[in-house]
């Protein structure tokens, strides 16, 4: 099956329903989301970018100035607004799944978990200073690994509530991940999503 025909089948299956990408920071939600949106003929939205645009501050600045709790509140507000739209691919923040209220918004669409192993995340996030929860660990690979393992363990039960899980393998290209997402949506058998296509609830 060609990428074009695969995307066309997924378009039909979705019926305009929004796709939410969840997963750890560094798993590729933004890059995959942009490519996926293009293939589906959807719009693209990154919730972190929207928050920065609305507040005029970067995510690290927000964490430093107002704290994580206030950031999560802003994140939920943005997600609520985004969830009212259709025909979107939405890249969410890594911790969006930790707030129970956010699932009421995520369940307006199809939730896809980009599940990247810690080894891949460490490679991508070393020396990155734009990830507040890793700010004190990114320069030390071993400390970074331990912190990511901790976050992954905490969030795994929430990520596992997604409709589709795509495992990211080392060396996997954006094109490969995107195709795996399309295949996952097309073959979705999650009980909550048996009624595809469905509109916004």
N, C-alpha and C positions, 0 to 999 in steps of 0.2 A: 504494500500500500504506500503510495506516495505521500509526502508531507501535506501536499495540498488537499488530497482526497481525505486524509485523516482529519485535518482541520475542519473540512466541510462537514464530515460526519459528527464531529464534536459540536460544531455550531448548531446543528440540527438537534442534537441531544440536549444541549443546554437550553435552547429556546430563549436566549437572552439573559439567562441567570448569570449573576456575577460570580467570578472565581476569586476566592481569597487564598493567597499563599501564606502559609505559616511555617515556622521553623527557626532554628537558632540563627543568631547573627553570623554572617559569613557563609550561609548555606546557598546564597545566590538568588534570593527572592526577587530583588530588583532587576537584575540582568535577565533572569528567566522570565519574569513578568512582562518586561518590555517586548521580548521576542514572542511570547505567547499571545499577548494582546494584538500584535501585528498580524499573526497568523489567523487569529479568530476574527479580525476586523473589529476588535473591542477597543475601548479607551483604556488608558493605564493610569494608575494612581499609587503613589507610595505614601503611606500614612505618616512616616517620619518627615518626609519632605513637606507635606501639607501642614503639619504642626509647626515646622520651622518657618514656613511662609506666613502662617497666621500670627505667630508670636514675634517674628522678626529675630529669633534667636536659634542658634544651633542646638542640637540635642544635648551635647555635652554642657553647653551653657545653661540649658533648662535644668538639667540634673543638678548642676552646681548651685544655681540660684534659687530654685523653688523645691528641689528634692524629687525623689522618685515618685512619691505618692501623688503629688500634684501633676507630674508628667503623666502618670497613668490615668488620671482624671481627664486630662486634655486628650489623651489618646482615645479614651472611650467616647468622648464627644465627637471627635473626628470620625471614628468608626461608625457611630450612629448616623452621621450625615451621609457618609459614603454608602452605607448599606441601603439607603433609600433609592439608590440608582440601579440601573440595569446595564448590561453589556459593558462591564468593567472587569479588568484584571487588577486586583488590589494586592500590593506587597505590604504586609503588615510588619510591625516591630516584633522582635524576637520574644518579648514578654507579653504580648497582647493576650495570649491564651491563659495567663495567670489570673485574670480578672473574670470571675464568673459571668458578670453582666455582658461581657464582650461576646460570649457565645450566643446570646440572643440576637446579636447583630450578624455574627458570622453565619448563623444558620439561615440567613436570608439567601445565602448562596451556596456554592460548592466549595468546601474547604480542602485544600491540598497541602499536605505536609511534605516539605523538602527535608528529608532526613539525611543529614550529612554526618559521617563519623567524626569523632573528635580529632583524629589525625588530619583530616581535610581542613577542619576549622582552625586548628593551630597553624597550619601552613598559611592559611589566608589571612589570619588576624594578627600574626606577629608584628610588633612595632606599630600597630594601628593605635592612634591616639584619639580616635573619634567614637570609641565605644565606652561609655561611662562605666558600665559594670565590669570592664576589663582594664580600666585606666591604670591600676597599680600592678598589673600582671603581664601586660602585653610585651614588655621588653625581655621577660624571662620565660623561655619556652616551657620549662617544667612547671612553673607557677601558673602559666597560662593554661596548660593542659589540665592541671588539677581544678582550676576555676571553671573551665568549660565542662569538665566531667561532672562537677557539682551542679551547675546550671542545667545540664542535660538531664541528670537524674531527677531534679526537681520538676522539670517541665515535661518530661516524657509522657506521663499519664495524661496530661492535657493535650499534647500534640497528637496522641493516639486516638483522640476523639474525631480526628479529621475523616472526611469521606474517602480520601485517596492518600496513600502513602507512596512517595517516590524515594527510593534509596539512592543517594549520590555516591558514586564510586570514585576513587582517586583517578584523576585524568579525564573524567567525564566532561565533555564539552557542553556549552550552553545549548547548542542545537540538540545534543543527545538528551539532556535533561528535559528540554521542552517537549521533545517527542515522547518521552516517558510520561510526562504529565498528560499529554493528549490521550495517550493509550490508557492511562489510569482512569481518566474521566470517562472515556468511552466504555471501559469495562467495569465501571463502578458497580459494586453490589452491596454497598452499605445500606442497611435497613432503612435509615432515615431518608435516603435519597432514591428510593425505589420509584418515586413519582415523577422523575425527570420526564419532560421539562416542566418546571413549575415557575410561577411568577413570584414576585416579592410577597412575603407573608405579611 
